[in-house]
């Protein structure tokens, strides 16, 4: 079965977006297709019709916009713009926090008292990807900027808000090393949009 493709609608729903790079070391400034990961992530927001805002913008201004907020991880720089726009629309349609995830492909082992044990069944495991989209109702409910740790944010929101997991396309995978960047560059095989 072919993976779904996502196109940016002619008139995407208005949304604000933040590219998260804090706490990720120097990796967001590594190059993919000759451009910094953080720049590619920002371009994807713009291509999706999402208005980028700076992390330093007052939280009350973000709340006052009454729009979804897209939290886009700079370590998922090649997330397609169409997928970002799709996640925004899902957040609006379902009034839910939309969380992009990827299937886990690595072998995962249990550790008990410092000893490596049984292999964990990967079928039920998911790895965080990007984006996390907060619908306007959740943006209004938060007292302050939600932070840079998307996994911690989702865990915190899960008890009080509806959370919808959406499988992200392979291009949206999260990189954790220079080797991962090279693999993602080979997977995507094309230069990102440039302004």
N, C-alpha and C positions, 0 to 999 in steps of 0.2 A: 504494500500500500504506500502511495506517495505521501510525503510529508505535506501538510497544508502550506500554502503560500499566503502571504498577507500583503495587501496593497494599501497604500495610504488613500483614504477617501478624498474625493474632490473637495469636500468641506469637512475636515476633521473636527471633532469636538474640541472646544477650547480647553487648554490645560496648561499648567505651569510645570516646569521640570528643573530638577537639580541634578548635576553630575557630581557624584560623590567620589572624592579622592583622598580625603583625610584618613589617616591610620592605615594606609596601603603602601607606605614606603615610597620608593622611587619608581616602582613598576608602572604607575599610570602615565609616566613620562617616557616610557620605552616607546620605540617606534614599531608601527605595523604599517606596511605598505608606504613607508617613508613619512608617516605622520604619528604624532603622539597619541597614545590610547585615549587620553582625556579629550583631545580634540575630536577624534572620531566619534566618541560618545556624545559630545556636544552637537556635532553635525547631525547625528541621527535624530536627536531631539528636534532640531530645526526642520529636518526633512519630514518629520512626522506631524508638523504643525503645532508642536509644543513650544511654548514660550520659555526659553531658559531664564532662570533667575539665579542670582548669586546666593551662596549660603549665608552671606552677611545681611541679606534683606530681612527687615523686621518681620517676625512671625505674624504679627497682627496684620501686616500688609498681605501676606500670603493668604491668611484666613479671609481677609476682606475681599479677595478676588472671587471667592465662592466658586472655585474651579477645582477639578481633580489635581493632585500633586503627584508627579512622576518622579520617583527616586531611582536614578539610573546610575548603576555602579560603573565607574571608569574601567574596572577590570573585566567588563563585558562590552568591549568597545564596538564590536561588529554586530550588535543586536540590530536586526533590520527595522527601519523606520515604520514599515507597515505593521510589524508585530507590536511596536510601542503604541501606535494608534489603536490597534485592536484591543490592547489591554486597557487603554483609557476608556474606550467605549464599553467594555465589559464592566469596569468599575462603576460607570454611570448607569448602565442598564440594570445592574444587580445591587447597587448601593453596597458594594463589598470591596474590601481590600483585595486587590488582584496581585498575586505573587507568581512570578515566572520561576519555573523549576526545570531541571534537566534530570534524566535518569542517571543513577550512579552506575558507573561502568568499572570502577576499581574493585579489587577484592578487599573486603572489609572483614577483619577478625575481631573476636571478643578478646578482651584482656581481663584476667582475674588474678588478683594478687601479684601483678607484675609478670604473669605468664600468659603467652599467646595461646588462645584456645580455638574454639570452633569458628568456622566461616559463617558470617551473617548472610542470610538470603537477601540479595540485592533487589529483588522484585518490589519490596515495599519501601525502598530507600530513594530519596530524592535529594538532589543538590541544588542549593539556591542559585538563581541566575539573576537576570535583570530584565524588566524593571519590577519594582514594587509600586503599585499605584494606589493612592489613598483617595477615596471619593470625597466630595466636599463635606459630607456629614462627619467623616473621621477627621478631616483637617480642622473643622470647627471644634471638635471635641478635644483635641490635643492642646495642652497648655503651652507647649513650646516646640521648637524644631525637633523632629523625631529622632535625630541622631544619624550617625554614619554606619552603624552596624545593622544591616538589614535583617539578619537572622534574629537578633535580639528584639528588634522592633516588631517583627511578625509574631514572635512568641508572646510579647507583651500585649499586642492587640487582639490576639486570638480569643481570649476569654470574653471580651466586651464587644467585638465586632465580627461580622461575617467575613470570612477569608476564603477566597477562591483560588485554587492552584491551577495554573495553566502551563502546559508543557511548552517550553521555549524551543525555537528551532536550533539546530546545531551551531549556527553562527553566533548564537547568544551565549555560548559557553563562557564560563569565568576562567580567566587565566591566573595562575599563581606563580609563574616563573618565566624567565626568558625563553625557555624551551617551549612552554605552553604558548607563548606569543608566536613563535615560529610555526608551531602546528596550526594555530588559528589563521595565520597568514596564508599557509598552504591550503587550508580548508576554504577560505573565502576567495582567494585567487584574484581579487580585483581591488583597485584603489578605492577608498571611500570618497563620498561626496566632498567637494571642497567649495568654500564660499566664493 
